[in-house]
């Protein structure tokens, strides 16, 4: 089982603070590596809302490979071909965005499995198999892949128990930005109606024996989600750390000197 998912399940059972995560939007291997050495437990390598391509994904995975930070690759869309490419270059924990129902959850899982369990295409040589040097890779690969399903609409949350019952759905991730937008509260992830549905979803996911994560956007919201019971929480994005840090430094330099 993926070390990351097992760690999450252990924390669900024992109840310590949620693992601290980040979001990688800069497409920079150097920044990704720095985030890992800074001490983040995990980070989403985002291919949905960044300009990251497959070759750059390889560099990102190589960069974080010598840190203690676990990479979670969010693919662009729930697509068999795109999922296959991410797996072939070495992704082992995938986040699939905007999964709306049990059929789409099944499709996401099937895309990560070789036949007969799924429909993943077979490459004779890939980075994932260490260029065909891993013995029995094709017969063991399915066991090492983990799938995180994103719930980003009220309709998806209504279906979560059915999705949780799909073999191969290992965890859920609630996307506050899209959830609030689809609830009619664009740009307001902390709206009371959004938070109420989010809390309800966390309870229901835990009742299914699954773990669930989210992103705060800032430290205040991240701590709120921790207190709500999320099992893994990303504070914000690498670019936001750069911008906020730069703004704070600029403001400090422009303050009148004593």
N, C-alpha and C positions, 0 to 999 in steps of 0.2 A: 504493500500500500504506500502511496505517496507520503513521504515524511511530513509534508505540510498538512495534509488532511488528517493524518493520524495525530499530529500535535493538536490540531483543533478539536478533535474528538476527545482527546485526553483532557483538554482544558474544559470542555463541556461537562465532563464527568467530575473534574476536581474543582472547577470554579475559580481559578486565578484570573488576573486581568487579561483582557483580550490581547492577542499579538498585535503589535503596532505596525501599520503598513503605510505605504506611500503609493503615488501614482506617477508613472513615468510618461511624460508627454513630450519631452524635449528631443527625443530620438537620438540622444547622445550617449554612447557607451561610457564615456568618462563620467558623466553625471550619474548614470546608473550605478557604476562602480563606486562612486563616492557615496551615494545613498546607502549602498550596502555596507560600506565601512563605517558610515555614521551610526549604524546600529539598528536599522529597520529590520523587522523580522520577515517581511514579505513586501512585494511591490507588484502592481499590475503594469505589465508592458502593454501599452494601449495601441492597438492597431485600428480601433474604430474611429477615434476622434483625433488621431495624430496622423502625420504623413509617413509613418514607418512602413518600409517595404520588407520583403522577405530577407534580402541580403543584410539589411540593417538589423533585422531581428536576430540573425545569427550573431552579429557583433554584440548586441545587447545581452544575449544569453551567455556569450563568452565572458563578457565583462563582469557579470554578477556571479559567474561560476566560481570565482575565488573569494567570494564573500559569504557571509552566513545568511544572506537575504534570499528568500525563495521567490523565483519569478513566476507570476501568474500571467499567462498570455491571453489578452482579450482579442479575439478575432474580430474582423470587420463586421461580419454578419453570420448568421446560422447557415453556413453553406459548406457542403461536403468537400468541395475543391479547396476552399480557403483553409478549412480545418486540417485537411491532409497536408497542405504545405507547412503549416505551423508545426504539426507533429513530425514531419520528415526532417525539419531542421533542429529538432531536439526539445520542443516544448513538451512538458509532461503534465502540467496543470493548466487547463484551458477554461477561460470564462467566455460564455456564449451570450451575447446581448439579445435583449428584446424577445425572449422566449415567451410565447403567449398561451400555450396549451400543452396538453400531454403529448399530442402528436409531434409537435415541434421539439419537445424535450427528448422524445424517443429518437427523432432524427439527429439531434445533436450528439447523443450518445453513440448511435450507430456509425456516425461519421468518424468516431475515434477508435472503432474496433475493426480489426481484420475479420474477414469472413471465417466461419459462418456467423459469428456473433454480430457482425456489422458489415459496413460497406467501404471501409477504408481501402484505398488503392495500394497495391504492393509495389514498393521500389526495391530493386535489387541492391542498391547501395544508397545510403543516406547518412547524414550526420547523426541521426537518431540511433542508428545501428553501429555507430563509430566506423562507418564506411565498411560495413559487412564483416567487422571483426568481432562482434558480440555473438557468441554461440547461441543458437536457438532464439534469436531476437524475434523472429516472426511468430513463434509459438508462445512467447512470454510477454510481448509488448502490451497486449490488452490489459494485463494485470497492473501495469505501472502507470496507466493514464487515468487522470481524475478530471471530472467535469463539474464546473460551477455554473449553474443556470441563473441568469439575471431575470429578476422580476421587476418590471418597470411600468406596469399599468395596473389599475384595479382589476381588470379582467384576468390578468396573469395571476395576481394574488388570489383571486377566487378559485383558481385551478391548482393551487400549490400542493394540496394533499395528493391529487392524482399524479402530479409531476414527481413528488417525493417517492411515490411507489414505483417509479421507473428504475429498474436496475441499472446502475451506472451513473445516476444523478447523485453526486457526492455531497454537494453543498449548494446553497442559494446565496445570491447577492442582490440586495435591494438597491436600485438606483434612485436616489432621492430627487435628482434633477428631472428625469423623465417622469417619475411617478407624480411629482407635484404638478408638472405641466399637463399630464393627461387627466389630472383631477381638477383642472381649471385654475390652478394656482402657480402659473409660470413664474419661475424665479423665486418661489417661496417654499423651499423644502421644509422649513420649520413652521409652516402653517398648521394650526391645531388639527384640522381634518387630516392632513397628511401624516402628522405624528401619530394620531390615533390609529389610522390604518396600519402604519408601520409597526407600532407596538403589538397590534393584533396579529400581524403577520409573523413577527418574531416568536410569539407564544405558540402559534400554530406550527411553525417550522420545528421548534423544539419538541413539540408533542409528537411529531413524526420521527424524532430521533435524528434530525439533520442539524447541521450547523449553518450559520448565516452571517454574512458580512455586509459592510456598507462603507461609504466614504463620507467624511464630515465636511470637507471643504475648508474648515478651520478648526483650531484646537477646541473652541467652545462647543461646536456641534459634534466633534469627534467624541468628546467626553460625555455629551448627552447620549450618544448612541451606545457608548460603553455601559453607561448606567441603565440603559434600556434593555441590555442583555445580549447585544451583538457579540458574536464569538471572535470576529476579526474585523478591525476598523482601520481604514486608511485615513490619515489626517488630512492630507491635501496632495497637490501635484508638485513635481520638482520645479516647474516653471513658477508656481505661486510662491515657493520658498525664495526663489531668485528675486522676483518682483518685490515681495514684501520686505525681504532683507535689504534690497537696494533702496527702497523707499525710506526705510527706517534709518539707513546710513546717511542718505542725502538730507533727510530732515534733521538728523543730529548735527551734521556739518553746518547747516544753515541756521542753527539756533545761535542766538547772541552768546558770545563768550563772556565768562565772568571777568 
